[in-house]
Amino acid sequence: MNGAIKNLEGKVPLDATDQFILQHLSANARISFQEIADALGVSRATIHERVKRMVQSGVIKGYHTEIDWIKLGYPVAALVALQTEQGQQSYHVLEDLARIAEVENAYLVTGRFDCVIKLRAKNHEHLQHILFDEIGQIRGFRHAETMVVLSTPLENGFLSSSEW
């Protein structure tokens, strides 16, 4: 585990300083270690070591770019809950979904649906094309329920430390 101490559930213990660092990196992955150190009243080296430890333990899995989909011409976001045929066919659905460029995320879920995807579209006509001509033609696909996103008041939210 690269020196990180884990408890029995596999959870990496984090103190208030680690949580503060994660909150700042989650809000702005480009923030400098010096800015975080100044806010905490510690050295830049302290922040560097703690981030390094969190990377090695797998708590920090990467740094990501936030994309403005509207500026790229994809203002429509939709969540699509999919029912698939059971068994081997369900794997084909996932493989085929991965080939659709507009599919942003896919989640395997419990309940009456097997998979929920998030996709982006240029407009409602484009969304209809994706739903009917691409997703609707996937082998193993049975049924979909589509929810168009009206707004995103919370995205990439961060759990408060009381939730850990």
C-alpha positions in Angstrom: 0.0 0.0 0.0 3.0 2.3 -0.5 3.3 3.0 3.3 -0.3 4.2 3.7 -2.0 2.8 6.8 -5.5 1.5 6.0 -8.2 0.5 8.5 -10.1 -2.8 8.1 -12.6 -1.3 5.5 -9.8 -0.3 3.2 -10.4 3.4 4.0 -7.3 5.6 4.1 -7.4 7.8 7.3 -7.3 11.5 6.6 -6.9 14.3 9.1 -8.3 17.8 8.9 -5.2 19.1 7.0 -5.6 16.3 4.3 -9.3 17.1 4.0 -8.5 20.8 3.6 -6.0 20.0 0.9 -8.6 17.8 -0.9 -11.3 20.4 -0.8 -9.0 23.0 -2.4 -7.7 20.6 -5.1 -11.2 19.5 -5.8 -12.3 23.1 -6.3 -9.3 24.0 -8.4 -6.8 21.3 -9.5 -4.4 24.0 -10.7 -4.1 25.7 -7.3 -0.5 25.9 -6.2 0.8 24.1 -3.2 2.0 27.4 -1.9 -1.5 28.9 -2.0 -2.8 25.9 0.0 0.2 26.2 2.4 -0.5 29.9 3.0 -4.2 29.2 3.7 -3.3 26.5 6.2 -0.3 28.3 7.7 2.1 25.4 7.0 5.1 25.0 4.6 4.8 24.2 0.9 6.9 21.0 1.6 4.2 19.9 4.0 1.5 20.2 1.4 3.7 18.5 -1.2 4.4 15.5 1.1 0.7 15.1 2.0 -0.4 15.2 -1.6 2.3 12.7 -2.6 1.1 10.4 0.2 -2.5 10.7 -1.0 -1.5 10.0 -4.6 0.5 6.9 -3.5 -2.4 5.6 -1.4 -4.9 6.1 -4.3 -7.0 8.8 -2.6 -6.0 11.2 -5.4 -6.5 9.3 -8.6 -5.7 12.1 -11.0 -6.2 15.8 -12.0 -8.9 16.7 -14.5 -9.8 19.5 -16.8 -13.3 20.9 -16.4 -14.8 21.3 -19.9 -17.4 23.9 -20.8 -19.6 21.8 -23.1 -21.8 24.7 -24.1 -18.8 26.5 -25.6 -18.0 23.4 -27.5 -21.4 23.3 -29.0 -23.0 20.6 -26.8 -25.4 22.5 -24.5 -27.9 19.6 -24.0 -27.1 17.1 -21.3 -29.2 14.1 -20.7 -29.3 11.1 -18.3 -30.6 7.9 -19.9 -31.6 4.9 -17.8 -31.3 1.7 -19.9 -32.7 -1.7 -19.5 -30.8 -4.4 -21.3 -31.2 -8.1 -22.1 -29.7 -10.1 -19.3 -26.5 -12.2 -19.6 -23.8 -11.9 -22.2 -25.9 -9.3 -24.2 -25.5 -6.7 -21.4 -21.8 -6.7 -22.0 -22.4 -5.9 -25.7 -24.5 -2.9 -24.7 -21.6 -1.5 -22.7 -19.1 -2.1 -25.5 -21.4 -0.4 -28.0 -22.1 2.6 -25.7 -18.3 3.1 -25.4 -18.2 3.7 -29.2 -20.8 6.6 -29.0 -18.7 9.8 -28.8 -21.5 11.7 -27.0 -21.7 9.3 -24.1 -19.8 11.0 -21.3 -20.2 8.5 -18.4 -21.8 5.1 -17.8 -22.9 3.7 -14.5 -24.0 0.1 -13.7 -26.9 0.4 -11.2 -29.3 -1.6 -9.2 -33.1 -1.4 -9.5 -35.3 -1.6 -12.6 -32.6 -0.2 -14.9 -29.2 -1.9 -15.6 -27.2 1.1 -16.6 -27.5 4.9 -16.5 -25.5 7.0 -18.9 -24.8 10.7 -19.2 -24.6 12.1 -22.7 -24.1 15.4 -24.4 -25.9 16.7 -27.6 -25.8 19.7 -29.8 -29.6 20.2 -29.7 -32.8 18.2 -29.2 -32.7 16.9 -32.7 -29.2 15.6 -32.2 -30.3 14.0 -28.9 -33.1 12.2 -30.7 -30.7 10.9 -33.3 -28.4 9.5 -30.5 -31.3 7.9 -28.7 -33.1 6.4 -31.7 -30.4 5.8 -34.3 -27.5 4.9 -32.1 -28.6 3.7 -28.6 -31.9 2.2 -29.9 -29.9 0.1 -32.4 -27.6 -1.5 -29.9 -27.8 -5.2 -29.6 -29.1 -6.2 -26.2 -30.9 -2.9 -25.7 -34.5 -3.2 -24.5 -35.8 0.1 -23.1 -34.7 3.6 -22.2 -36.0 6.4 -20.0 -34.4 9.8 -20.8 -34.2 12.8 -18.5 -33.0 16.0 -20.0 -30.9 18.1 -17.6 -32.4 21.5 -17.0 -29.5 22.9 -14.9 -26.6 21.6 -12.8 -26.6 23.5 -9.5 -24.0 21.1 -8.0 -21.3 19.2 -9.9 -18.2 17.6 -8.6 -19.4 18.3 -5.1 -17.2 17.5 -2.2 -18.3 15.7 0.9 -17.9 17.7 4.1 -15.5 16.2 6.6 -18.5 15.2 8.8 -19.4 12.7 6.1 -16.1 10.8 6.2 
